Each structure stands twice: as C-alpha cells, then as structure tokens.
Amino acid sequence: MGELMLSNLTGWHALIILGALSTMVLVALAIVFLAIRVARRRQVGDHADRLAQLEQLHARGLLSDAEYATKRQDILGRL
C-alpha cells in the first residue's frame, strides 16, 4: 500500500516535501543557535556580577590580595 502512495509522487511533490523538511530543519537550528547565544550572554552577566562582588569583598578587607587574585583569575578563566 505504501508503494502505491509513493508511485503517485512527481518531482514537484518531492521538491515541496524537501522544501518543507529543509524549512523545519532551519527553524530548529535557529532555535538552538539562539538558545546557546542567550545562555552565553547570561554567563557573561553572571561573571561580571561575580567579579563586582569579589571586588567589593576585597575592598572591604574580607579577602586578601592573594585570595582576590586567585579567585579573579578563576572567574576570568571561565569566560
């Protein structure tokens, strides 16, 4: 029965099906790309917040220079 359905397809039908499938794949790829981009932007914001918090702790004397430098390098290394 499946062979009967496929035998009625013409070249135009195949092009339409291929176009529809290609469109779905492109939309899926665009969604994944945008999701990755948004996640990376959040991480950069998180890192900036962590650096600002680290600087505040250092300025208040709660972290030594060595602790500050070590943690700062750790945060920057994750970018």
mmCIF file of the N, C-alpha and C atoms, coordinates in Angstrom:
data_MODEL
# 
_entry.id   MODEL 
# 
loop_
_atom_site.group_PDB 
_atom_site.id 
_atom_site.type_symbol 
_atom_site.label_atom_id 
_atom_site.label_alt_id 
_atom_site.label_comp_id 
_atom_site.label_asym_id 
_atom_site.label_entity_id 
_atom_site.label_seq_id 
_atom_site.pdbx_PDB_ins_code 
_atom_site.Cartn_x 
_atom_site.Cartn_y 
_atom_site.Cartn_z 
_atom_site.occupancy 
_atom_site.B_iso_or_equiv 
_atom_site.pdbx_formal_charge 
_atom_site.auth_seq_id 
_atom_site.auth_comp_id 
_atom_site.auth_asym_id 
_atom_site.auth_atom_id 
_atom_site.pdbx_PDB_model_num 
ATOM 1   N N  . MET A 1 1  ? 0.819  -1.192 0.000  1.00 0.00 ? 1  MET A N  1 
ATOM 2   C CA . MET A 1 1  ? 0.000  0.000  0.000  1.00 0.00 ? 1  MET A CA 1 
ATOM 3   C C  . MET A 1 1  ? 0.866  1.260  0.000  1.00 0.00 ? 1  MET A C  1 
ATOM 4   N N  . GLY A 1 2  ? 1.995  1.235  0.723  1.00 0.00 ? 2  GLY A N  1 
ATOM 5   C CA . GLY A 1 2  ? 2.899  2.367  0.739  1.00 0.00 ? 2  GLY A CA 1 
ATOM 6   C C  . GLY A 1 2  ? 3.514  2.619  -0.616 1.00 0.00 ? 2  GLY A C  1 
ATOM 7   N N  . GLU A 1 3  ? 3.726  1.552  -1.389 1.00 0.00 ? 3  GLU A N  1 
ATOM 8   C CA . GLU A 1 3  ? 4.300  1.711  -2.722 1.00 0.00 ? 3  GLU A CA 1 
ATOM 9   C C  . GLU A 1 3  ? 3.347  2.448  -3.641 1.00 0.00 ? 3  GLU A C  1 
ATOM 10  N N  . LEU A 1 4  ? 2.048  2.230  -3.479 1.00 0.00 ? 4  LEU A N  1 
ATOM 11  C CA . LEU A 1 4  ? 1.068  2.917  -4.306 1.00 0.00 ? 4  LEU A CA 1 
ATOM 12  C C  . LEU A 1 4  ? 1.096  4.418  -4.040 1.00 0.00 ? 4  LEU A C  1 
ATOM 13  N N  . MET A 1 5  ? 1.265  4.795  -2.799 1.00 0.00 ? 5  MET A N  1 
ATOM 14  C CA . MET A 1 5  ? 1.286  6.213  -2.462 1.00 0.00 ? 5  MET A CA 1 
ATOM 15  C C  . MET A 1 5  ? 2.539  6.883  -3.013 1.00 0.00 ? 5  MET A C  1 
ATOM 16  N N  . LEU A 1 6  ? 3.671  6.213  -2.942 1.00 0.00 ? 6  LEU A N  1 
ATOM 17  C CA . LEU A 1 6  ? 4.911  6.804  -3.423 1.00 0.00 ? 6  LEU A CA 1 
ATOM 18  C C  . LEU A 1 6  ? 4.970  6.858  -4.939 1.00 0.00 ? 6  LEU A C  1 
ATOM 19  N N  . SER A 1 7  ? 4.305  5.945  -5.608 1.00 0.00 ? 7  SER A N  1 
ATOM 20  C CA . SER A 1 7  ? 4.363  5.932  -7.068 1.00 0.00 ? 7  SER A CA 1 
ATOM 21  C C  . SER A 1 7  ? 3.614  7.110  -7.675 1.00 0.00 ? 7  SER A C  1 
ATOM 22  N N  . ASN A 1 8  ? 2.722  7.724  -6.928 1.00 0.00 ? 8  ASN A N  1 
ATOM 23  C CA . ASN A 1 8  ? 1.955  8.862  -7.437 1.00 0.00 ? 8  ASN A CA 1 
ATOM 24  C C  . ASN A 1 8  ? 2.695  10.191 -7.271 1.00 0.00 ? 8  ASN A C  1 
ATOM 25  N N  . LEU A 1 9  ? 3.829  10.188 -6.588 1.00 0.00 ? 9  LEU A N  1 
ATOM 26  C CA . LEU A 1 9  ? 4.574  11.425 -6.379 1.00 0.00 ? 9  LEU A CA 1 
ATOM 27  C C  . LEU A 1 9  ? 5.334  11.807 -7.642 1.00 0.00 ? 9  LEU A C  1 
ATOM 28  N N  . THR A 1 10 ? 5.309  13.097 -7.930 1.00 0.00 ? 10 THR A N  1 
ATOM 29  C CA . THR A 1 10 ? 6.083  13.609 -9.063 1.00 0.00 ? 10 THR A CA 1 
ATOM 30  C C  . THR A 1 10 ? 7.298  14.349 -8.517 1.00 0.00 ? 10 THR A C  1 
ATOM 31  N N  . GLY A 1 11 ? 8.109  14.858 -9.408 1.00 0.00 ? 11 GLY A N  1 
ATOM 32  C CA . GLY A 1 11 ? 9.277  15.626 -8.999 1.00 0.00 ? 11 GLY A CA 1 
ATOM 33  C C  . GLY A 1 11 ? 8.900  16.854 -8.193 1.00 0.00 ? 11 GLY A C  1 
ATOM 34  N N  . TRP A 1 12 ? 7.782  17.473 -8.542 1.00 0.00 ? 12 TRP A N  1 
ATOM 35  C CA . TRP A 1 12 ? 7.332  18.659 -7.813 1.00 0.00 ? 12 TRP A CA 1 
ATOM 36  C C  . TRP A 1 12 ? 6.952  18.308 -6.381 1.00 0.00 ? 12 TRP A C  1 
ATOM 37  N N  . HIS A 1 13 ? 6.305  17.162 -6.233 1.00 0.00 ? 13 HIS A N  1 
ATOM 38  C CA . HIS A 1 13 ? 5.945  16.735 -4.879 1.00 0.00 ? 13 HIS A CA 1 
ATOM 39  C C  . HIS A 1 13 ? 7.203  16.546 -4.026 1.00 0.00 ? 13 HIS A C  1 
ATOM 40  N N  . ALA A 1 14 ? 8.199  15.919 -4.617 1.00 0.00 ? 14 ALA A N  1 
ATOM 41  C CA . ALA A 1 14 ? 9.447  15.681 -3.893 1.00 0.00 ? 14 ALA A CA 1 
ATOM 42  C C  . ALA A 1 14 ? 10.104 17.009 -3.511 1.00 0.00 ? 14 ALA A C  1 
ATOM 43  N N  . LEU A 1 15 ? 10.080 17.982 -4.422 1.00 0.00 ? 15 LEU A N  1 
ATOM 44  C CA . LEU A 1 15 ? 10.657 19.297 -4.118 1.00 0.00 ? 15 LEU A CA 1 
ATOM 45  C C  . LEU A 1 15 ? 9.900  19.999 -2.993 1.00 0.00 ? 15 LEU A C  1 
ATOM 46  N N  . ILE A 1 16 ? 8.586  19.886 -3.006 1.00 0.00 ? 16 ILE A N  1 
ATOM 47  C CA . ILE A 1 16 ? 7.780  20.513 -1.958 1.00 0.00 ? 16 ILE A CA 1 
ATOM 48  C C  . ILE A 1 16 ? 8.078  19.869 -0.605 1.00 0.00 ? 16 ILE A C  1 
ATOM 49  N N  . ILE A 1 17 ? 8.144  18.536 -0.585 1.00 0.00 ? 17 ILE A N  1 
ATOM 50  C CA . ILE A 1 17 ? 8.448  17.828 0.658  1.00 0.00 ? 17 ILE A CA 1 
ATOM 51  C C  . ILE A 1 17 ? 9.852  18.196 1.142  1.00 0.00 ? 17 ILE A C  1 
ATOM 52  N N  . LEU A 1 18 ? 10.802 18.221 0.227  1.00 0.00 ? 18 LEU A N  1 
ATOM 53  C CA . LEU A 1 18 ? 12.176 18.581 0.582  1.00 0.00 ? 18 LEU A CA 1 
ATOM 54  C C  . LEU A 1 18 ? 12.250 20.009 1.120  1.00 0.00 ? 18 LEU A C  1 
ATOM 55  N N  . GLY A 1 19 ? 11.520 20.911 0.491  1.00 0.00 ? 19 GLY A N  1 
ATOM 56  C CA . GLY A 1 19 ? 11.492 22.298 0.954  1.00 0.00 ? 19 GLY A CA 1 
ATOM 57  C C  . GLY A 1 19 ? 10.892 22.425 2.347  1.00 0.00 ? 19 GLY A C  1 
ATOM 58  N N  . ALA A 1 20 ? 9.812  21.695 2.596  1.00 0.00 ? 20 ALA A N  1 
ATOM 59  C CA . ALA A 1 20 ? 9.170  21.736 3.914  1.00 0.00 ? 20 ALA A CA 1 
ATOM 60  C C  . ALA A 1 20 ? 10.106 21.174 4.985  1.00 0.00 ? 20 ALA A C  1 
ATOM 61  N N  . LEU A 1 21 ? 10.760 20.054 4.682  1.00 0.00 ? 21 LEU A N  1 
ATOM 62  C CA . LEU A 1 21 ? 11.689 19.459 5.643  1.00 0.00 ? 21 LEU A CA 1 
ATOM 63  C C  . LEU A 1 21 ? 12.888 20.374 5.892  1.00 0.00 ? 21 LEU A C  1 
ATOM 64  N N  . SER A 1 22 ? 13.387 20.988 4.834  1.00 0.00 ? 22 SER A N  1 
ATOM 65  C CA . SER A 1 22 ? 14.521 21.913 4.978  1.00 0.00 ? 22 SER A CA 1 
ATOM 66  C C  . SER A 1 22 ? 14.147 23.099 5.859  1.00 0.00 ? 22 SER A C  1 
ATOM 67  N N  . THR A 1 23 ? 12.943 23.606 5.673  1.00 0.00 ? 23 THR A N  1 
ATOM 68  C CA . THR A 1 23 ? 12.478 24.730 6.480  1.00 0.00 ? 23 THR A CA 1 
ATOM 69  C C  . THR A 1 23 ? 12.408 24.348 7.953  1.00 0.00 ? 23 THR A C  1 
ATOM 70  N N  . MET A 1 24 ? 11.887 23.152 8.229  1.00 0.00 ? 24 MET A N  1 
ATOM 71  C CA . MET A 1 24 ? 11.797 22.700 9.622  1.00 0.00 ? 24 MET A CA 1 
ATOM 72  C C  . MET A 1 24 ? 13.183 22.554 10.251 1.00 0.00 ? 24 MET A C  1 
ATOM 73  N N  . VAL A 1 25 ? 14.126 22.030 9.484  1.00 0.00 ? 25 VAL A N  1 
ATOM 74  C CA . VAL A 1 25 ? 15.488 21.866 9.999  1.00 0.00 ? 25 VAL A CA 1 
ATOM 75  C C  . VAL A 1 25 ? 16.117 23.230 10.268 1.00 0.00 ? 25 VAL A C  1 
ATOM 76  N N  . LEU A 1 26 ? 15.934 24.172 9.357  1.00 0.00 ? 26 LEU A N  1 
ATOM 77  C CA . LEU A 1 26 ? 16.499 25.513 9.552  1.00 0.00 ? 26 LEU A CA 1 
ATOM 78  C C  . LEU A 1 26 ? 15.898 26.210 10.767 1.00 0.00 ? 26 LEU A C  1 
ATOM 79  N N  . VAL A 1 27 ? 14.602 26.054 10.973 1.00 0.00 ? 27 VAL A N  1 
ATOM 80  C CA . VAL A 1 27 ? 13.952 26.656 12.142 1.00 0.00 ? 27 VAL A CA 1 
ATOM 81  C C  . VAL A 1 27 ? 14.504 26.034 13.423 1.00 0.00 ? 27 VAL A C  1 
ATOM 82  N N  . ALA A 1 28 ? 14.658 24.710 13.431 1.00 0.00 ? 28 ALA A N  1 
ATOM 83  C CA . ALA A 1 28 ? 15.203 24.031 14.612 1.00 0.00 ? 28 ALA A CA 1 
ATOM 84  C C  . ALA A 1 28 ? 16.630 24.500 14.895 1.00 0.00 ? 28 ALA A C  1 
ATOM 85  N N  . LEU A 1 29 ? 17.447 24.629 13.858 1.00 0.00 ? 29 LEU A N  1 
ATOM 86  C CA . LEU A 1 29 ? 18.822 25.101 14.039 1.00 0.00 ? 29 LEU A CA 1 
ATOM 87  C C  . LEU A 1 29 ? 18.856 26.539 14.557 1.00 0.00 ? 29 LEU A C  1 
ATOM 88  N N  . ALA A 1 30 ? 17.954 27.376 14.056 1.00 0.00 ? 30 ALA A N  1 
ATOM 89  C CA . ALA A 1 30 ? 17.892 28.764 14.515 1.00 0.00 ? 30 ALA A CA 1 
ATOM 90  C C  . ALA A 1 30 ? 17.524 28.826 15.996 1.00 0.00 ? 30 ALA A C  1 
ATOM 91  N N  . ILE A 1 31 ? 16.592 27.981 16.418 1.00 0.00 ? 31 ILE A N  1 
ATOM 92  C CA . ILE A 1 31 ? 16.188 27.955 17.824 1.00 0.00 ? 31 ILE A CA 1 
ATOM 93  C C  . ILE A 1 31 ? 17.357 27.530 18.708 1.00 0.00 ? 31 ILE A C  1 
ATOM 94  N N  . VAL A 1 32 ? 18.070 26.496 18.294 1.00 0.00 ? 32 VAL A N  1 
ATOM 95  C CA . VAL A 1 32 ? 19.225 26.024 19.068 1.00 0.00 ? 32 VAL A CA 1 
ATOM 96  C C  . VAL A 1 32 ? 20.296 27.112 19.136 1.00 0.00 ? 32 VAL A C  1 
ATOM 97  N N  . PHE A 1 33 ? 20.578 27.756 18.007 1.00 0.00 ? 33 PHE A N  1 
ATOM 98  C CA . PHE A 1 33 ? 21.580 28.823 17.963 1.00 0.00 ? 33 PHE A CA 1 
ATOM 99  C C  . PHE A 1 33 ? 21.212 29.960 18.916 1.00 0.00 ? 33 PHE A C  1 
ATOM 100 N N  . LEU A 1 34 ? 19.950 30.379 18.882 1.00 0.00 ? 34 LEU A N  1 
ATOM 101 C CA . LEU A 1 34 ? 19.520 31.471 19.751 1.00 0.00 ? 34 LEU A CA 1 
ATOM 102 C C  . LEU A 1 34 ? 19.565 31.070 21.224 1.00 0.00 ? 34 LEU A C  1 
ATOM 103 N N  . ALA A 1 35 ? 19.207 29.832 21.526 1.00 0.00 ? 35 ALA A N  1 
ATOM 104 C CA . ALA A 1 35 ? 19.250 29.362 22.913 1.00 0.00 ? 35 ALA A CA 1 
ATOM 105 C C  . ALA A 1 35 ? 20.683 29.368 23.442 1.00 0.00 ? 35 ALA A C  1 
ATOM 106 N N  . ILE A 1 36 ? 21.616 28.935 22.615 1.00 0.00 ? 36 ILE A N  1 
ATOM 107 C CA . ILE A 1 36 ? 23.030 28.935 23.019 1.00 0.00 ? 36 ILE A CA 1 
ATOM 108 C C  . ILE A 1 36 ? 23.520 30.360 23.230 1.00 0.00 ? 36 ILE A C  1 
ATOM 109 N N  . ARG A 1 37 ? 23.129 31.250 22.345 1.00 0.00 ? 37 ARG A N  1 
ATOM 110 C CA . ARG A 1 37 ? 23.557 32.644 22.444 1.00 0.00 ? 37 ARG A CA 1 
ATOM 111 C C  . ARG A 1 37 ? 23.029 33.309 23.719 1.00 0.00 ? 37 ARG A C  1 
ATOM 112 N N  . VAL A 1 38 ? 21.765 33.052 24.033 1.00 0.00 ? 38 VAL A N  1 
ATOM 113 C CA . VAL A 1 38 ? 21.173 33.618 25.250 1.00 0.00 ? 38 VAL A CA 1 
ATOM 114 C C  . VAL A 1 38 ? 21.872 33.064 26.488 1.00 0.00 ? 38 VAL A C  1 
ATOM 115 N N  . ALA A 1 39 ? 22.161 31.772 26.475 1.00 0.00 ? 39 ALA A N  1 
ATOM 116 C CA . ALA A 1 39 ? 22.841 31.152 27.622 1.00 0.00 ? 39 ALA A CA 1 
ATOM 117 C C  . ALA A 1 39 ? 24.225 31.755 27.824 1.00 0.00 ? 39 ALA A C  1 
ATOM 118 N N  . ARG A 1 40 ? 24.931 32.011 26.747 1.00 0.00 ? 40 ARG A N  1 
ATOM 119 C CA . ARG A 1 40 ? 26.272 32.608 26.863 1.00 0.00 ? 40 ARG A CA 1 
ATOM 120 C C  . ARG A 1 40 ? 26.202 34.027 27.401 1.00 0.00 ? 40 ARG A C  1 
ATOM 121 N N  . ARG A 1 41 ? 25.205 34.784 26.979 1.00 0.00 ? 41 ARG A N  1 
ATOM 122 C CA . ARG A 1 41 ? 25.063 36.161 27.482 1.00 0.00 ? 41 ARG A CA 1 
ATOM 123 C C  . ARG A 1 41 ? 24.786 36.161 28.974 1.00 0.00 ? 41 ARG A C  1 
ATOM 124 N N  . ARG A 1 42 ? 23.974 35.221 29.426 1.00 0.00 ? 42 ARG A N  1 
ATOM 125 C CA . ARG A 1 42 ? 23.689 35.133 30.857 1.00 0.00 ? 42 ARG A CA 1 
ATOM 126 C C  . ARG A 1 42 ? 24.956 34.820 31.629 1.00 0.00 ? 42 ARG A C  1 
ATOM 127 N N  . GLN A 1 43 ? 25.779 33.932 31.089 1.00 0.00 ? 43 GLN A N  1 
ATOM 128 C CA . GLN A 1 43 ? 27.013 33.564 31.768 1.00 0.00 ? 43 GLN A CA 1 
ATOM 129 C C  . GLN A 1 43 ? 27.940 34.762 31.900 1.00 0.00 ? 43 GLN A C  1 
ATOM 130 N N  . VAL A 1 44 ? 28.029 35.561 30.847 1.00 0.00 ? 44 VAL A N  1 
ATOM 131 C CA . VAL A 1 44 ? 28.883 36.750 30.904 1.00 0.00 ? 44 VAL A CA 1 
ATOM 132 C C  . VAL A 1 44 ? 28.367 37.693 31.976 1.00 0.00 ? 44 VAL A C  1 
ATOM 133 N N  . GLY A 1 45 ? 27.059 37.874 32.051 1.00 0.00 ? 45 GLY A N  1 
ATOM 134 C CA . GLY A 1 45 ? 26.475 38.719 33.090 1.00 0.00 ? 45 GLY A CA 1 
ATOM 135 C C  . GLY A 1 45 ? 26.752 38.167 34.472 1.00 0.00 ? 45 GLY A C  1 
ATOM 136 N N  . ASP A 1 46 ? 26.638 36.850 34.613 1.00 0.00 ? 46 ASP A N  1 
ATOM 137 C CA . ASP A 1 46 ? 26.928 36.213 35.895 1.00 0.00 ? 46 ASP A CA 1 
ATOM 138 C C  . ASP A 1 46 ? 28.382 36.436 36.290 1.00 0.00 ? 46 ASP A C  1 
ATOM 139 N N  . HIS A 1 47 ? 29.275 36.322 35.325 1.00 0.00 ? 47 HIS A N  1 
ATOM 140 C CA . HIS A 1 47 ? 30.697 36.528 35.612 1.00 0.00 ? 47 HIS A CA 1 
ATOM 141 C C  . HIS A 1 47 ? 30.959 37.976 36.022 1.00 0.00 ? 47 HIS A C  1 
ATOM 142 N N  . ALA A 1 48 ? 30.323 38.907 35.338 1.00 0.00 ? 48 ALA A N  1 
ATOM 143 C CA . ALA A 1 48 ? 30.506 40.321 35.683 1.00 0.00 ? 48 ALA A CA 1 
ATOM 144 C C  . ALA A 1 48 ? 29.992 40.591 37.094 1.00 0.00 ? 48 ALA A C  1 
ATOM 145 N N  . ASP A 1 49 ? 28.862 39.997 37.436 1.00 0.00 ? 49 ASP A N  1 
ATOM 146 C CA . ASP A 1 49 ? 28.320 40.159 38.788 1.00 0.00 ? 49 ASP A CA 1 
ATOM 147 C C  . ASP A 1 49 ? 29.260 39.564 39.831 1.00 0.00 ? 49 ASP A C  1 
ATOM 148 N N  . ARG A 1 50 ? 29.801 38.397 39.525 1.00 0.00 ? 50 ARG A N  1 
ATOM 149 C CA . ARG A 1 50 ? 30.715 37.741 40.464 1.00 0.00 ? 50 ARG A CA 1 
ATOM 150 C C  . ARG A 1 50 ? 31.993 38.563 40.646 1.00 0.00 ? 50 ARG A C  1 
ATOM 151 N N  . LEU A 1 51 ? 32.494 39.144 39.541 1.00 0.00 ? 51 LEU A N  1 
ATOM 152 C CA . LEU A 1 51 ? 33.692 39.986 39.652 1.00 0.00 ? 51 LEU A CA 1 
ATOM 153 C C  . LEU A 1 51 ? 33.418 41.227 40.497 1.00 0.00 ? 51 LEU A C  1 
ATOM 154 N N  . ALA A 1 52 ? 32.252 41.833 40.300 1.00 0.00 ? 52 ALA A N  1 
ATOM 155 C CA . ALA A 1 52 ? 31.899 43.020 41.084 1.00 0.00 ? 52 ALA A CA 1 
ATOM 156 C C  . ALA A 1 52 ? 31.778 42.669 42.562 1.00 0.00 ? 52 ALA A C  1 
ATOM 157 N N  . GLN A 1 53 ? 31.162 41.530 42.844 1.00 0.00 ? 53 GLN A N  1 
ATOM 158 C CA . GLN A 1 53 ? 31.023 41.091 44.230 1.00 0.00 ? 53 GLN A CA 1 
ATOM 159 C C  . GLN A 1 53 ? 32.393 40.800 44.848 1.00 0.00 ? 53 GLN A C  1 
ATOM 160 N N  . LEU A 1 54 ? 33.253 40.180 44.053 1.00 0.00 ? 54 LEU A N  1 
ATOM 161 C CA . LEU A 1 54 ? 34.601 39.872 44.519 1.00 0.00 ? 54 LEU A CA 1 
ATOM 162 C C  . LEU A 1 54 ? 35.367 41.156 44.845 1.00 0.00 ? 54 LEU A C  1 
ATOM 163 N N  . GLU A 1 55 ? 35.238 42.164 43.985 1.00 0.00 ? 55 GLU A N  1 
ATOM 164 C CA . GLU A 1 55 ? 35.910 43.442 44.226 1.00 0.00 ? 55 GLU A CA 1 
ATOM 165 C C  . GLU A 1 55 ? 35.397 44.108 45.500 1.00 0.00 ? 55 GLU A C  1 
ATOM 166 N N  . GLN A 1 56 ? 34.099 44.006 45.739 1.00 0.00 ? 56 GLN A N  1 
ATOM 167 C CA . GLN A 1 56 ? 33.533 44.584 46.961 1.00 0.00 ? 56 GLN A CA 1 
ATOM 168 C C  . GLN A 1 56 ? 34.097 43.896 48.205 1.00 0.00 ? 56 GLN A C  1 
ATOM 169 N N  . LEU A 1 57 ? 34.167 42.584 48.154 1.00 0.00 ? 57 LEU A N  1 
ATOM 170 C CA . LEU A 1 57 ? 34.715 41.839 49.292 1.00 0.00 ? 57 LEU A CA 1 
ATOM 171 C C  . LEU A 1 57 ? 36.177 42.216 49.540 1.00 0.00 ? 57 LEU A C  1 
ATOM 172 N N  . HIS A 1 58 ? 36.919 42.377 48.466 1.00 0.00 ? 58 HIS A N  1 
ATOM 173 C CA . HIS A 1 58 ? 38.335 42.760 48.587 1.00 0.00 ? 58 HIS A CA 1 
ATOM 174 C C  . HIS A 1 58 ? 38.465 44.179 49.141 1.00 0.00 ? 58 HIS A C  1 
ATOM 175 N N  . ALA A 1 59 ? 37.631 45.087 48.644 1.00 0.00 ? 59 ALA A N  1 
ATOM 176 C CA . ALA A 1 59 ? 37.682 46.481 49.096 1.00 0.00 ? 59 ALA A CA 1 
ATOM 177 C C  . ALA A 1 59 ? 37.326 46.593 50.581 1.00 0.00 ? 59 ALA A C  1 
ATOM 178 N N  . ARG A 1 60 ? 36.450 45.726 51.059 1.00 0.00 ? 60 ARG A N  1 
ATOM 179 C CA . ARG A 1 60 ? 36.053 45.750 52.473 1.00 0.00 ? 60 ARG A CA 1 
ATOM 180 C C  . ARG A 1 60 ? 37.055 45.022 53.364 1.00 0.00 ? 60 ARG A C  1 
ATOM 181 N N  . GLY A 1 61 ? 38.081 44.458 52.756 1.00 0.00 ? 61 GLY A N  1 
ATOM 182 C CA . GLY A 1 61 ? 39.114 43.790 53.531 1.00 0.00 ? 61 GLY A CA 1 
ATOM 183 C C  . GLY A 1 61 ? 38.776 42.364 53.920 1.00 0.00 ? 61 GLY A C  1 
ATOM 184 N N  . LEU A 1 62 ? 37.748 41.804 53.315 1.00 0.00 ? 62 LEU A N  1 
ATOM 185 C CA . LEU A 1 62 ? 37.348 40.440 53.653 1.00 0.00 ? 62 LEU A CA 1 
ATOM 186 C C  . LEU A 1 62 ? 38.138 39.392 52.879 1.00 0.00 ? 62 LEU A C  1 
ATOM 187 N N  . LEU A 1 63 ? 38.840 39.826 51.822 1.00 0.00 ? 63 LEU A N  1 
ATOM 188 C CA . LEU A 1 63 ? 39.698 38.930 51.047 1.00 0.00 ? 63 LEU A CA 1 
ATOM 189 C C  . LEU A 1 63 ? 41.102 39.519 50.992 1.00 0.00 ? 63 LEU A C  1 
ATOM 190 N N  . SER A 1 64 ? 42.087 38.666 51.121 1.00 0.00 ? 64 SER A N  1 
ATOM 191 C CA . SER A 1 64 ? 43.474 39.131 50.970 1.00 0.00 ? 64 SER A CA 1 
ATOM 192 C C  . SER A 1 64 ? 43.757 39.367 49.488 1.00 0.00 ? 64 SER A C  1 
ATOM 193 N N  . ASP A 1 65 ? 44.871 40.026 49.212 1.00 0.00 ? 65 ASP A N  1 
ATOM 194 C CA . ASP A 1 65 ? 45.252 40.262 47.817 1.00 0.00 ? 65 ASP A CA 1 
ATOM 195 C C  . ASP A 1 65 ? 45.431 38.948 47.066 1.00 0.00 ? 65 ASP A C  1 
ATOM 196 N N  . ALA A 1 66 ? 46.028 37.971 47.722 1.00 0.00 ? 66 ALA A N  1 
ATOM 197 C CA . ALA A 1 66 ? 46.262 36.672 47.075 1.00 0.00 ? 66 ALA A CA 1 
ATOM 198 C C  . ALA A 1 66 ? 44.946 35.953 46.793 1.00 0.00 ? 66 ALA A C  1 
ATOM 199 N N  . GLU A 1 67 ? 44.027 35.984 47.764 1.00 0.00 ? 67 GLU A N  1 
ATOM 200 C CA . GLU A 1 67 ? 42.720 35.344 47.561 1.00 0.00 ? 67 GLU A CA 1 
ATOM 201 C C  . GLU A 1 67 ? 41.960 36.024 46.430 1.00 0.00 ? 67 GLU A C  1 
ATOM 202 N N  . TYR A 1 68 ? 42.016 37.349 46.433 1.00 0.00 ? 68 TYR A N  1 
ATOM 203 C CA . TYR A 1 68 ? 41.338 38.119 45.388 1.00 0.00 ? 68 TYR A CA 1 
ATOM 204 C C  . TYR A 1 68 ? 41.897 37.774 44.010 1.00 0.00 ? 68 TYR A C  1 
ATOM 205 N N  . ALA A 1 69 ? 43.213 37.769 43.887 1.00 0.00 ? 69 ALA A N  1 
ATOM 206 C CA . ALA A 1 69 ? 43.850 37.493 42.592 1.00 0.00 ? 69 ALA A CA 1 
ATOM 207 C C  . ALA A 1 69 ? 43.542 36.077 42.117 1.00 0.00 ? 69 ALA A C  1 
ATOM 208 N N  . THR A 1 70 ? 43.584 35.121 43.032 1.00 0.00 ? 70 THR A N  1 
ATOM 209 C CA . THR A 1 70 ? 43.314 33.727 42.666 1.00 0.00 ? 70 THR A CA 1 
ATOM 210 C C  . THR A 1 70 ? 41.883 33.557 42.181 1.00 0.00 ? 70 THR A C  1 
ATOM 211 N N  . LYS A 1 71 ? 40.942 34.090 42.937 1.00 0.00 ? 71 LYS A N  1 
ATOM 212 C CA . LYS A 1 71 ? 39.530 33.935 42.572 1.00 0.00 ? 71 LYS A CA 1 
ATOM 213 C C  . LYS A 1 71 ? 39.216 34.713 41.297 1.00 0.00 ? 71 LYS A C  1 
ATOM 214 N N  . ARG A 1 72 ? 39.823 35.877 41.129 1.00 0.00 ? 72 ARG A N  1 
ATOM 215 C CA . ARG A 1 72 ? 39.596 36.678 39.920 1.00 0.00 ? 72 ARG A CA 1 
ATOM 216 C C  . ARG A 1 72 ? 40.070 35.912 38.686 1.00 0.00 ? 72 ARG A C  1 
ATOM 217 N N  . GLN A 1 73 ? 41.241 35.309 38.769 1.00 0.00 ? 73 GLN A N  1 
ATOM 218 C CA . GLN A 1 73 ? 41.760 34.510 37.648 1.00 0.00 ? 73 GLN A CA 1 
ATOM 219 C C  . GLN A 1 73 ? 40.843 33.322 37.358 1.00 0.00 ? 73 GLN A C  1 
ATOM 220 N N  . ASP A 1 74 ? 40.297 32.732 38.412 1.00 0.00 ? 74 ASP A N  1 
ATOM 221 C CA . ASP A 1 74 ? 39.379 31.608 38.245 1.00 0.00 ? 74 ASP A CA 1 
ATOM 222 C C  . ASP A 1 74 ? 38.131 32.037 37.472 1.00 0.00 ? 74 ASP A C  1 
ATOM 223 N N  . ILE A 1 75 ? 37.564 33.167 37.849 1.00 0.00 ? 75 ILE A N  1 
ATOM 224 C CA . ILE A 1 75 ? 36.357 33.667 37.175 1.00 0.00 ? 75 ILE A CA 1 
ATOM 225 C C  . ILE A 1 75 ? 36.671 34.042 35.733 1.00 0.00 ? 75 ILE A C  1 
ATOM 226 N N  . LEU A 1 76 ? 37.776 34.750 35.508 1.00 0.00 ? 76 LEU A N  1 
ATOM 227 C CA . LEU A 1 76 ? 38.147 35.154 34.150 1.00 0.00 ? 76 LEU A CA 1 
ATOM 228 C C  . LEU A 1 76 ? 38.482 33.952 33.279 1.00 0.00 ? 76 LEU A C  1 
ATOM 229 N N  . GLY A 1 77 ? 39.014 32.904 33.868 1.00 0.00 ? 77 GLY A N  1 
ATOM 230 C CA . GLY A 1 77 ? 39.332 31.695 33.113 1.00 0.00 ? 77 GLY A CA 1 
ATOM 231 C C  . GLY A 1 77 ? 38.101 30.971 32.606 1.00 0.00 ? 77 GLY A C  1 
ATOM 232 N N  . ARG A 1 78 ? 36.958 31.229 33.203 1.00 0.00 ? 78 ARG A N  1 
ATOM 233 C CA . ARG A 1 78 ? 35.709 30.579 32.788 1.00 0.00 ? 78 ARG A CA 1 
ATOM 234 C C  . ARG A 1 78 ? 35.003 31.305 31.658 1.00 0.00 ? 78 ARG A C  1 
ATOM 235 N N  . LEU A 1 79 ? 35.495 32.462 31.287 1.00 0.00 ? 79 LEU A N  1 
ATOM 236 C CA . LEU A 1 79 ? 34.866 33.220 30.190 1.00 0.00 ? 79 LEU A CA 1 
ATOM 237 C C  . LEU A 1 79 ? 35.106 32.561 28.857 1.00 0.00 ? 79 LEU A C  1 
# 
